[in-house]
Amino acid sequence: MMNLNMIRGIAGILPIVLVAACSNPADNTPEASVKPAATIQEGAPVADSAQVSGTRFSIQPGSKVEFVGSKVTGSHSGGFERIAGEFIVADGKLASAGHKILIDIPSIWSDSGRLTGHLKSPDFFDASQYPISTFIATSVEEHSGNHTVAGNLTLHGITKNITFPAKVSVSDTMLTVSAEFHINRFDFDMKYSGKADDLIRKEIVLKLDVKAAPGTVDFAAFEKAAQSTAQ
């Protein structure tokens, strides 16, 4: 039988364990502001990045777009195996708009095989219906070496303009972009709540760690491949 001191010790540890298990990973990241979809400039369609001049840099293998989601009892991490994108560099820095990233939603993975299948279902990403997620930058601002990026994110068939902080490094041969922030999945009509005693939080942490080198991307071929996988 446990003595009184042991019971007191367990009682003291238990709240700490519960707090750790129930903590929200999004509490440690900035929240992306969300607004209606925007244009690159007045009268210009946001999808036409060809209007922005500069050197194209294409995303290289090993780049990552990952996420962390959580519920009452814990969290799960994951990401996407296939991403493609172009950044535009002008005068040694990121152009003010026009950067484009495509994500192959069926290539999603997570730390649980069962969860991965569920994430592809209509409860979440609905990968067969919406096999491509697109981000097109509408503005990039630099302040004392830090960057604020805004762009149209199309996810789950819904487009919203999101703004988030990012770290950017540019050279003649390599460009790196990293960011960590969270979005509200409800903004993209992903409202599956989970079990009554184990509710899924609405905040999703996104982590970007991408490297790009001079080059262009065949976006049409990338989209075709994602749509083929989704069928």
Secondary structure by P-SEA (a helix, b strand, c coil): cccaaaaaaaaaaaaaaaaaaaccccccbbbbbbccccccccccccccccccccbbbbbcccccccccccccccccccccccccbbbbbccccccccbbbbbbcccccccccaaaaaaaacccccccccccbbbbbbccccccccbbbbbbbbbcccbbbbbbbbbbbbbcccbbbbbbccccccccccccccccccbbbbcbbbbbbbbbbcccccaaaaaaaaaaaaac
